Amino acid sequence: MFDFHVHENISKAETLPASFYREDSVFEALKKRVFRHSWQWKGCAKELFPVDDYVQPMSFLEDFIEEPVFLKKSGESEEINCFSNVCTHRGNLIFHHECRSKRISCGYHGRQWKKDGELKFMPEFNDVEDFPRACDHLKKYPTAKLGPHVFASLNPSFSIDAVFNKMRERIGFLPLELFKYDSKHSKDYLINCHWALYCDNYLEGFHIPFVHDDLNSVLDYGSYKTELFDNGSLQIGYSKGGEDVFELPSGHPDEGKHVAAYYYWIFPNMMFNFYPWGLSINIVKPLSKNKTRVIFRSFVWDSSKLSDGAGAVLDKVEREDEFVVEGVHKGLQSKTYQTGRFSPSREQGVHHFHRLLAKYLRVEV
């Protein structure tokens, strides 16, 4: 058990200590108690499933939680299922590569399952007693969708639909199904820091005037706003000049305001950044306690707005953030630093994140 404590009153609270980021035991506990119970973005359905009955084998969280799973879209409906990709006979991988397949069958000894994961057929098992048992069926994992975006969990600790409902309050008017994947503005970044430091940095606009000159020139720092909700948060960036903003419909919670960006974070490691041009998804993937991969995936709605506003210089902003978080990671190795304090007006999101991490680390699994 890890008894990290972050006071509920941000004015009294201290950040998680440096040991949280340094200790191997904490990193391993985060894998078991946080990430194995998290929701993870698996991709956009249009790219995952180019045709019906398409199968996508993958690890639940590549290079971190190597749990083999596969996603399969039913040919009869839009339903997307996630199953264990391990044969319940001898443990062979069922699917090795993405493909189109109406059947779910193992190529080792011919075991087959129905489309819902229930065992269908096994050759040479007529004389086996007490067969099939529950463990002979494929494990089915929870899935969810936000527009065309597909999510899965091994054993979720919270309802992601509740998070999506909060997001739809602001972005429900956007036609997510019309957003198109843009490979040109999508890439991966490898960063020499603890994954949680990257999230810490994302969850506050406090650093914008000091780190991001271009972003600060278009955002109204004084009006920057953070809203918290269960297992997530929203940061709203307002435009200084009233240009390059969302055209909000009548009755919208921010009607009449010059919103340049909605920055949504879902615990522990997913970011959904909505701009007038479309959506940038950032997934923070731990590799070790000293190294993190961040994947950027862009989905464009209005390409004419890509070069303007808060979402115009994402690569430059990312490089600036990398420099800062790598410096923090190095600084946290010092024995002179133990913990810090939060700005009540600017770091509500970080405080919320630290309290969630402390909460889940106290849960024995």
N, C-alpha and C positions, 0 to 999 in steps of 0.2 A: 504494500500500500504506500502511495506517495501522498503525504499530507501537505500539499502546497495550499496556501491560503491567500486569497485576494479579497480584501474587504469589499463588501457590497457597496459601500459609500465611496465613490471615486475620489472624493476630497480627502479621505483618510487612507486610501489604498496604496499599496506598493506593488510594483510590477513583479512578475515571476522572477525568481532569483537567477543569477548567471548559471548556477548549477543545473537548472532546467535545460539549458542549451548545451551544456558541456558533457553531461553524464550519459554513458552508454546505456545504463539501466533505464533511464528515463526515455531515451529514444526507443528502446525495445518495448517499453510499456505503452508508449504512444501508438505503436504499431498494433498492439493487441487490444487496447482499450478504446482507442479513438478510431483508427483507420479501418479496422476489421468491422466496425459498426457504423461506418460512414456510408453516405451515398456518393457515387462517382459518376461523372459525365462520361458516357461511352461513345458519343458521337452524334451526328445528325442522321436521321433515318434515311434521307435521300442518298447520302454517301455510303452508309452502312449496308443498305439493302437495295441495290440497283434493280433487282427483279424479285418477284415473290419466291418464297421458299429458300431465301438466301441465308447462309449460315456464316457467322463471324466468330471464329475462335479467338480468344485473347486471355491474357492474365487480368485478374481483377484490377491490380494496380502495378503495372509493369516495373520490374527491377526493385520492387518493394514488398508487395504482397503477391507472390506468384501462385495465386489460386487459379487453376485452369477453369475457365467458364466458356460458354458460347451463347451468342445471341441468335435467335431465329425468328424470322417474321413469317407468320402463317400466310399461306396462299389464299385462304378463305376470308381473311379479315386483316385489319390493320394492327392486330395484337402482336406485340413483341415480347417474347419470353426469354428468360435467362436461365440456363441450366448448368450444372456441373459438367465439365468436359471430360470426366473420368469414368471409365467403364466400371460398373458395380460388380463385375466378375473378377478381373485380375488387375484393374487399375490402369489399363491402357488409355491413352488419349483417344477420344472418339473422332474428333475432327482435328486434323493437323494444319489445314489451310482453309481460307475462305472459299466457299463454293456454293453452287445451287444444289440442294438435295431435299427431296420430299421425305426421305427416310432418315431416321436417327438410328444408326447401327454401328457396331464396333467391327473393325476389320480384322481383329485378332481371332475371335472365336464365334463371330456371327450373332452376338446378342443384339436384340432390337427393342426399341421403345416406341410407344405411341407419341403423338405430338404434344401430349400433356406431361410426358416424362414417365408414365406408367410402363412397367415392363410388358412387352408384347410377345416376345418369342426368344427362346434359348435352345439351341440344338443340343442333343445328347444329355438332357437333364430330366428325362422322364422318371428316373428312379431316385431322384433327389427328394428327400423328405422335407416337409415344412418349407416348400418353395412355391411361389416366390414370397419373400418377406418384404417388409417396408423398405429395408436397406437395399433391395434389388432395383427399386425404382430410382430414377435420376433425381437428385436434389434440385429443386426449383427455387430460384432466388427472386426476391421482389424487384419489380421494375416500375418506372414512372416516366412520364413525358411532360415536357414543357414545349408546346408547339411541336416542332419536328425533332426536338432534342431528347435523346434517350439517356436514362439514368438507371443504375442498378446498385444493389447493396447485398452484401452477404448476410447481414443480420442487423438491420437498421436500429439505431438508438432513438430515432425521432421520425415523425411523419414529414416527408418532403413535400407532400401536397399542401400542408399548412404553410410551408415556406413559399411555394408557388402562388398560393392565394394572396400572400402579402405582396409578391412581385406584381401580380396581375392588377393590383390596385393602381399601379403607376404605369405599367407597360402593356396592359391588356389591350390597348387600342392598336398596338403595332402588329402588322400582319407577318408574324414570324415565319409562316410557311412560304412567304415570297422572298425571304432573305436567301441569297445565294452564296455558297462557300467560295471564298477568294483565296486561292493558294499563294498568290503574290504577296498578300499581306498576312500570311500565316507562317510561323516559324517556331523553333524551339530555342531556348536559352539554357545554358549550363552555368550555374552560379555557385560560387564557393562560399556557401553559408548554410546555416540551419534553416529548414523550410519555414519554421514558425516566424523567423525574423523577416522573411519576405512578406508574410501575412501581416505582421505587426506594421510594417511600412505601408502596406496597401490600405490599412484600416484607418488611416488618419490623413487629413489634408494639412496638418500642422507644418509639414516640411515643404510644402509646395513653394512658398516664396523664397526659400533658401536653396532649393535643389533644382527646381524646374522653371527656368526663366520663360520658356515659350508657353508652358501651360499657365503660368501665373499671369501672362499678358492677356489671356482670353477669359480666365475665370475670375469671378468676383470673390476674392478670398474672405472678405468680411461677411459674405452671405452664405458661405459654405456650410452645409448642414449634414448632420448625421442622425439617422433614426435607427433604433434598435428593435429587434423582435426575436422571438425564440429561435435559436440556432441560425441566426443570420443578422445582417444589417444592411442599411442603405445609406450611401453618401450621395448628396445631390450637389452638383456643380452648376452654378448660375453664370451666365455670360455677362461680361462687363459691358459689352456694346449692344446687346439685344439681338445680335445677328448669329447665324449658325446655331439656331435653337430648334427645339421640337415645336411642331405645330400641334398643340394640345387641343383635344376636342372639348366641346362644351360639357361642363360637369366634372371635368378632370380635377383631382385634388390640387393640382398646381396650375389651374387655369389662370391665364394672365401673367404668369411668371416666365422669365427668360431662362428656361432650363437647357443647359448645354450638354449635360451628361447625367445618367443614372448609373451609379456604381453599386452593384449588388454583390454581397459576399455570403456564401453558404458554408457553414462550418463543416469540416475544418479548412478546406483548401481550394474552394471553387469561387471564381469571380466572373460575373456577367456584367459587362460594361456596355450600356446602350447609349448610342450617339445618334444624331440626326441621320447619319449615313448608314447605320446598321448596328451590328453587335460584335464585340470582341470578347471571346471567352478565354480566360486564363486559368489553367489548372496547374497547381503547385504540387510537384511530385517529389517526395523525399527519396534520396538515393543513399545517403548516410547522414550522420549528424553534422557533417561538414560540407555536404554537396547536395544541390537541389536542381531538378530540371523543371523549367516553367514552359508549358506549351501555350502558344498564342494561336487561336483559330478565329479567323475573321469571316463574318457573314454579312454581305453588303446588300442593302436595300436601295440606296440612292448614291450611286458612284460619283455624282456631280458634287457631293458634299465631302468627299474623302479628304480633300486638301485643306479644309477649313475647320476652325473651331477646336474644341478640346480633344477630339479624336484624330487630329491631323498629324501628330508627330509621335506616334506610339513607340516606335523603335528608339527614338532619342530619349524619350521619357524612361523607357525600360533600361537603357544603358546608364542613365543617371541614377536610377533606383539601384541597379546592381552595384555601382560604386559605393553607395551609401551602406547597403546591407552587408556587403563584404567587409567594409570597415568596422561596422558594429560587431560582426562575427569575430573578427580579430580582437577587438577591444574586450569582448566578453571572456576571452581566455585569460585576461589579467586577474590576478588574485586580489587586486585592490578594489575591483568593482563587485558589488554584491547585488544591489537592487536599486530601482529608481522610483520616481513618483509620476503620476499621471496629470496632464493638464485637464481639469474638469470641463473646459469649454472646447477642447480640440481632440482629446484622445478617448472619447467615450467608446469608440469601436474597438480599440486595443484593450481597454479595460474589460469590455464584454467578452472578447476572445480569451483573455487570460483567465477569466472566471469560468468559462466553459471548459478550458483545458484542465484547470484545477479540479473541477467537478468530475470529469470523466476519468481522470487519473486516480481518483479516490475509490472508483468502483472496481471491485475485485472480479476478475473473469477467469 
